[in-house]
Amino acid sequence: MPFLIMPLRLSRTPPLILAVVLGLPALPAKVDASAGELASAVVQPAGSGSLHSADGVIEPVRDTSLAAQVSGAVVQLQVRVGDRVREGQELLRLDAQTIRQNAAARAAQVDAARSQARLADNELARQKQLFSRQYVSQAGLERAQAQAQAAHAQVRALQAQAGAAAAQAGLHIVRAPYSGVVSEVPVALGDMATPGRPLVRLYDPTALRIAAAAPQAWLPPGGSAQLEVPSLGAGRVNVPLQEVQRLPTVDRTTHTVQLRVALPPGFAAAAPGMFARLWLPGVQPAEGGRTESTLLAVPASAVLRRGELTAVYVLDEQQRPRLRQVRLGQAPASAADGQAPIPVLSGLRAGERVALDPQAAARVR
């Protein structure tokens, strides 16, 4: 007699019925452990020994975009990106043919005016001799003196115009204001330069700093900060908090304050734009400010690490553990046991409860 085999929808079949159909002994149903039995701790503000991570970027103290004050086509481009230049070195040159012709014309006018001034001086000398012999009147002598003075004034005026024309010709040459490295050259030969258009960008590699953003309620509590450039692998360097400059304004979008600290020696390979991190002492709320900006901490035993995942089990209103990803800061140097607090930069709120044993919380969940 043929058997009729019918498919079973195992996903919706209760365990007891499934065991009977398959001819297996019935297994007792698994009972979840009580969430109330989990050891937990309340998320509290971190102590003063904690460090707050402020992400930043390396930037030069002197970063200049050079532009021409006059219009003209780029006829010579003598630098490329990455070149090191000296102070006063010529970087590029604009077409100044018309300006040079104008300067030459002004110089010729100065020569002509000097000739007229010499003639006026000679005429004045003759008038003085004739006046001494009483061959000319006082009015004739004064007239010769006025003509000589006017001729010399004309010379000075034309010399000033010639100097302005020569200075105008010098504006067609762009020179380095200080020794540095060329970071950008946004023009090519033949491009038309206009006043204000960036032609070459230059920065000073000997003076770099880290610019980072910190919560607006952060106040320097004393001690020292640490800075690091992860891509260079040089480790962290301690810097006194007195060297950390806090700008007086607050960003209206992110509600953070800008911090600046000079990059100390030992980071020769650092370049503008590199990611950097500034470790600051625990955040303190400003007087009259909100305490939500205070740095929080959890016991080290509550942290679950799985590859790139860093998380904790947070107990909800029904005291059931819920896995939540967090971002941690640097633990204090005195942290030796699993109960030592670890700063939490994001992911938790003050007053929440976290499970101290992630494995037990996973079984309950």
DALINGI-V210234 format. One record per helix or strand of 2 or more residues. SS is the DSSP state (H for helix, E for strand). FROM is the first residue (numbers start at 1). LEN is the number of residues. Records with the same first field share a line. If there is no record, write none. Layout:
SS=FROM-LEN, FROM-LEN
This chain:
H=10-3, 15-8, 35-3, 97-36, 138-33, 230-3, 241-3, 291-3, 300-3, 358-7
E=40-3, 44-2, 51-10, 63-5, 72-6, 84-2, 90-5, 173-3, 180-5, 192-2, 198-6, 208-8, 224-5, 237-4, 245-6, 256-7, 275-7, 296-4, 304-3, 309-7, 321-5, 327-2, 341-6, 353-3
